[in-house]
Amino acid sequence: MKKQYLIIGGGHQGLAMAAHLSLSGEYVNLWNRSEANIAEIIKKKQIYCGGVLEGTAVLEHVSTKIGEVYEKTIFVTVPANAYRDIAKMLASYVDEDTVIILNPGRTFGAIDFMKHLRDAGCKYRPKIAETQTIVYTCRRDSKNSCRIYAFKKDVLIAAMKKSDMGEIMERIPECMRPYFKEADNMAVTSLGNVGMILHCAPVLMNIGWIENETVDFKYYYEGISKTIADYIEEVDKERQMLAEELGVFVESTADWMRRTYQIEGNTLYECIRNNDYYKEIDAPATIHHRYLLEDVPCGLVPLESLGKFLGEATPYTTLIINLACAVIKTDFRRMGRHITKEALEALIEDIRSEKNCHERYT
């Protein structure tokens, strides 16, 4: 029996996910804030998909009005810096039977989303999960078409409440379920956020090329030189160090790439060069892009904040935040995520409880 799903966001991932689910035989609703961006899809209720998955996907309902498309199983695919607005919009609709999956949560996304629901007056506790990254390597080709370059392997997923994971996995469509792997706890998915590693520093180190109107280049394959890759590996080590301080293990970005894309390489630079899927990804046309506007406040800022909470310096991360603030002329620390002491202490206690249970029964 077909199930009904709501996808929030009509960008790269939203269209790819909608196409994937529809072409796999599921009923799919799509919501997007801006009508202009989904006008063609509203008109025809179709998405043309190419790449590793080809076909014309037919959607059930497409709207900018949440009441016209709301369903109990929701995939949020918008940038993480839009979570406040999305939570406010959903607050009066969700209940205990609602499942919300943040794709991805970035750093501490599920905690952040629940806080915004509470602030908006939501009286219920929906089941919220966050993923480490998105399932698809994809791009939106036009306003009603997308291209999926690859499906990622073993994308980590975790819930705010571990006991919710059974139902959450059952609610995920069968066509998506094989690409997910349940993480031990939410710290693993949050600190497993590789987007902030791969996005922020390379954009800031390629400003001249990005702002050159006569030049187009491939973001990963041409924009991440060995020197840039060496630098972001230092940021990556700070991320891993903080995870270890919390008591959890997260793989390096190079290890993640080797596992996800089944490639080889001794260093992050070699992994990027050996990743054929990255050879097709264009660089942003502007530095005012989610690679900074999302990944700095919702990735690096809470990472640095965690370091301060744990008493650990993060000089490589801090330098990138400072540079982003100066270049974009925005106080990303003020507007970014700062997880409360109480939330972090609760997360640490969950991690310790998991370890105690593991030690008790193994």
C-alpha positions in Angstrom: 0.0 0.0 0.0 1.4 3.4 -1.0 2.1 5.9 1.8 2.0 9.7 1.6 5.0 11.8 2.3 5.7 15.5 2.5 8.9 17.0 1.3 9.7 20.5 2.6 11.9 22.4 0.1 12.1 22.5 -3.7 15.9 22.9 -4.1 18.5 20.4 -5.3 17.7 17.8 -2.7 14.0 18.4 -2.5 13.5 17.7 -6.2 15.8 14.7 -6.2 14.0 13.2 -3.2 10.6 13.9 -4.7 11.6 12.3 -8.0 13.1 9.3 -6.3 10.1 8.6 -4.1 7.6 9.1 -6.9 9.5 7.0 -9.4 9.6 4.3 -6.7 5.8 4.3 -6.5 5.1 6.5 -3.5 2.6 9.4 -3.1 4.6 12.6 -2.7 3.6 16.1 -1.7 6.0 19.0 -2.2 6.1 22.4 -0.3 8.3 25.3 -1.1 8.3 28.9 0.3 8.6 30.7 -3.0 6.0 30.0 -5.6 8.3 31.2 -8.4 10.7 28.4 -7.8 8.0 25.7 -8.1 5.6 27.3 -10.6 6.3 24.8 -13.3 5.9 21.9 -10.9 2.6 23.3 -9.5 1.3 23.6 -13.1 2.3 20.1 -14.3 2.9 18.2 -11.0 5.9 16.7 -12.8 9.7 16.5 -12.2 12.1 15.3 -14.9 14.9 13.3 -13.4 18.2 12.3 -15.1 21.5 10.7 -14.1 21.5 7.4 -12.2 17.7 7.6 -12.0 15.8 8.6 -15.1 12.1 9.3 -15.6 9.2 11.7 -15.2 8.0 11.8 -11.6 4.4 12.7 -11.0 3.6 14.4 -7.7 0.2 14.4 -5.8 0.1 17.9 -4.4 2.5 20.9 -4.8 1.9 24.1 -2.9 3.3 27.0 -1.0 0.5 26.6 1.6 1.4 24.0 4.2 -2.3 23.1 4.9 -2.7 21.9 1.3 0.2 19.4 1.5 0.7 18.5 5.2 1.4 14.8 5.9 2.5 12.9 9.1 5.8 11.9 7.6 7.9 14.9 6.7 11.3 15.2 5.1 12.9 18.6 5.6 15.4 19.4 2.8 15.8 23.2 3.2 19.0 24.8 4.4 19.4 24.5 8.2 19.4 28.2 8.6 15.7 28.1 7.6 14.7 25.7 10.4 13.3 28.4 12.6 10.8 29.4 9.9 9.9 25.8 9.0 9.3 24.9 12.7 7.1 28.0 13.2 5.1 27.0 10.1 4.6 23.4 11.3 4.1 24.1 15.0 0.3 24.1 14.9 0.1 21.0 12.7 2.4 18.4 14.3 1.5 16.0 17.0 2.9 12.9 18.7 2.4 10.8 15.6 4.4 13.1 13.4 7.8 12.1 12.1 10.2 14.8 11.0 13.5 13.9 9.3 16.0 16.6 8.9 18.1 16.0 5.7 20.7 16.8 7.0 20.5 18.2 10.5 24.0 19.8 10.2 25.4 20.3 13.7 22.8 19.7 16.5 19.9 20.2 14.1 17.3 18.1 15.8 17.9 19.9 19.1 17.6 23.2 17.3 14.4 22.2 15.5 12.7 21.0 18.6 13.6 24.3 20.4 12.0 26.3 17.6 8.9 24.2 17.7 8.6 24.8 21.4 9.2 28.5 21.0 6.4 28.6 18.4 4.0 27.1 20.9 4.0 23.5 19.8 2.6 21.4 22.7 3.5 18.0 21.4 6.7 16.0 20.9 7.0 14.8 17.4 9.6 12.2 16.6 12.5 14.0 15.1 15.6 12.5 13.4 18.6 14.0 11.7 20.8 12.6 9.0 24.6 13.1 8.8 24.4 14.3 5.2 21.9 14.0 2.3 21.3 10.7 0.5 21.9 12.2 -3.0 24.7 13.7 -4.8 22.5 15.9 -7.0 21.7 19.2 -8.7 18.6 20.9 -9.8 18.9 21.5 -13.6 15.9 23.8 -14.0 12.8 24.7 -12.2 11.2 21.3 -12.9 14.1 19.0 -13.5 17.0 17.5 -11.5 20.0 15.2 -11.9 21.0 12.5 -9.4 24.7 11.7 -9.8 24.9 9.1 -7.1 23.2 7.6 -4.1 25.4 7.8 -1.0 26.0 4.6 1.0 25.2 4.2 4.7 24.1 7.7 5.5 24.0 7.9 9.3 20.7 8.8 11.0 19.8 9.3 14.6 16.8 10.4 16.6 16.5 12.8 19.6 15.1 9.9 21.5 16.7 6.6 20.6 13.5 4.6 21.3 11.8 6.5 18.4 14.2 5.0 15.8 12.2 1.9 15.2 9.1 3.7 14.2 11.1 6.4 12.3 12.9 3.7 10.2 9.5 2.0 9.5 8.1 5.4 8.2 11.0 5.9 5.8 10.0 4.7 2.3 11.4 1.3 1.4 13.3 2.8 -1.6 15.3 5.1 0.8 15.8 2.8 3.7 18.8 0.9 2.3 20.8 4.1 2.1 20.5 4.9 5.8 22.4 3.4 8.7 21.3 4.0 12.3 23.9 5.8 14.4 24.4 5.1 18.1 23.3 8.6 19.1 22.7 12.1 17.8 26.2 13.3 18.6 27.5 11.0 15.9 25.3 12.5 13.2 25.8 16.1 14.4 29.6 15.8 14.7 29.6 13.6 11.6 28.6 16.7 9.6 31.1 16.7 6.8 29.4 19.6 4.9 30.9 22.2 7.1 34.3 20.7 6.4 34.0 20.6 2.6 32.1 23.8 2.0 33.2 26.8 4.1 37.0 27.1 3.8 37.1 26.2 0.1 34.6 29.0 -0.8 36.5 31.6 1.2 39.8 30.5 -0.4 38.3 30.7 -3.9 36.6 34.1 -3.7 38.5 35.6 -6.6 37.4 32.8 -9.0 33.8 32.6 -7.7 33.4 36.4 -8.2 35.1 36.3 -11.7 32.1 36.5 -14.1 34.2 35.1 -17.0 35.2 31.9 -15.2 33.3 28.8 -14.3 34.9 25.9 -12.5 34.2 22.6 -10.8 33.9 23.2 -7.1 35.5 20.1 -5.7 37.7 18.9 -8.5 39.2 22.3 -9.5 38.5 24.4 -6.4 40.0 22.3 -3.7 43.8 22.2 -4.2 46.2 20.2 -2.1 46.9 23.2 0.1 43.2 23.9 0.7 42.6 20.2 1.3 45.4 20.1 3.8 43.8 23.0 5.7 40.4 21.6 5.8 41.9 18.3 7.2 43.0 20.4 10.2 39.4 21.6 10.7 38.4 18.0 10.4 40.8 16.9 13.1 39.3 19.5 15.5 35.8 18.1 14.7 37.1 14.6 15.5 38.9 15.7 18.7 35.7 17.3 20.1 33.7 14.1 19.3 36.3 12.1 21.2 36.0 14.6 24.1 32.3 13.9 24.1 32.9 10.2 24.1 31.9 9.3 20.6 33.8 8.3 17.5 33.3 10.0 14.1 35.2 9.1 11.0 37.4 11.5 9.2 36.0 13.2 6.1 38.4 11.2 4.0 37.2 7.9 5.6 33.6 9.1 5.0 34.3 9.7 1.4 36.1 6.3 1.0 33.1 4.6 2.6 30.3 6.6 0.9 31.7 6.6 -2.6 33.7 3.4 -2.6 36.9 5.2 -3.6 40.6 5.0 -2.6 43.0 7.7 -1.5 45.5 8.2 1.3 44.6 11.8 2.0 41.5 13.9 1.7 42.9 15.6 -1.4 43.5 12.2 -3.1 39.9 11.1 -2.2 38.5 14.2 -3.8 40.6 13.7 -6.9 39.5 10.1 -7.1 35.8 10.9 -6.7 34.3 10.9 -10.2 31.0 12.1 -8.9 32.6 15.4 -7.8 33.9 16.2 -11.2 30.5 17.4 -12.4 29.6 19.7 -9.4 29.9 23.4 -10.3 31.2 26.0 -7.9 28.7 28.5 -6.5 28.1 31.6 -8.6 28.4 33.8 -5.5 29.9 33.7 -2.1 26.4 34.5 -0.7 25.6 30.8 -0.9 24.5 28.1 1.5 28.0 26.8 1.7 28.7 29.9 3.9 25.2 31.2 4.9 24.1 27.7 6.2 27.3 25.8 7.0 29.0 28.6 9.0 26.2 29.4 11.5 24.7 25.9 11.6 27.9 24.0 11.4 31.1 25.7 12.4 29.6 28.0 15.0 28.1 25.2 17.1 31.3 23.2 16.7 33.3 26.1 18.1 30.7 26.6 20.8 31.0 22.9 21.8 34.8 23.4 22.0 34.4 26.3 24.4 32.0 24.2 26.5 34.6 21.4 26.6 37.5 23.8 27.2 39.1 22.9 23.9 40.5 25.5 21.4 39.6 25.1 17.8 42.0 27.6 16.0 41.4 26.4 12.5 37.6 26.4 12.8 37.7 29.8 14.6 39.8 31.3 11.8 37.3 30.3 9.1 34.4 31.7 11.1 36.2 35.0 11.6 37.0 35.2 7.9 33.4 34.4 6.9 32.1 37.1 9.3 34.5 39.7 7.9 33.9 38.9 4.2 30.1 38.5 4.4 29.9 41.3 7.0 27.6 39.3 9.1 28.0 38.2 12.8 27.5 34.5 12.2 28.2 33.8 15.9 25.3 36.0 17.0 22.9 34.4 14.5 24.2 30.9 14.7 23.4 27.9 16.8 24.5 27.9 20.4 23.4 24.7 22.1 22.6 25.3 25.8 24.6 23.9 28.6 21.6 21.8 29.7 21.1 20.3 26.2 24.8 19.4 26.0 24.7 17.8 29.5 21.7 15.8 28.5 23.4 14.7 25.3 26.5 13.6 27.2 24.3 11.7 29.7 22.6 9.9 26.8 26.0 8.9 25.4 27.1 7.6 28.8 23.8 5.7 29.3 24.3 4.1 25.9 27.8 3.0 26.8 26.6 1.6 30.2 23.9 -0.4 28.4 26.4 -1.7 25.9 28.8 -2.7 28.6 26.0 -4.3 30.6 24.7 -6.5 27.8 27.9 -7.5 25.9 
